[in-house]
Amino acid sequence: MKVLVIEDEPIILQLTKRYLTNFCGCEVTTAEDGVKGLALFNQSPDQFDLVVTDINLPKLDGLSLLERIKEFNSIPIICITGHSDLEEQAKSSDLNIVSVLTKPFELTEFGRIIADVKNKANL
């Protein structure tokens, strides 16, 4: 499974990438802000099977980013946030968000969500 991870906190970005690569067998591309994430996605919208993004991103916030992605693709999305008010906003959106994780989150829960996405997509 090919995953685009967009996260502005370097430690969380690297931890997420390492976990997805080593424990979930995913190919991971990363970006540290919404503008770079959108540019990577737009280069080839069909190359990714999943987007994992922080909601509170610099330059282009996560929900605005996801609105733009939705224009091209109904890709599954996992949102990560440290703000409970943003969690509710994401859950109530009409985007293809399969889960919202609040920081700090358990890697076992994250892994279960990844496995569910893989099973639904038959990857």
Buried (B, 14 or more C-beta within 10 A) or exposed (E): BBBBBBBBBEEBBEBBBEBBEEEBEBEBBBBBBBBBBBEBBEEEEEEBBBBBBBBBBEBBBBBBBBEBBBEEEEBBBBBBBBEEEBBEBBEEBEBBBBBBBEEEBEEEEBBEBBEEBBEEEEE
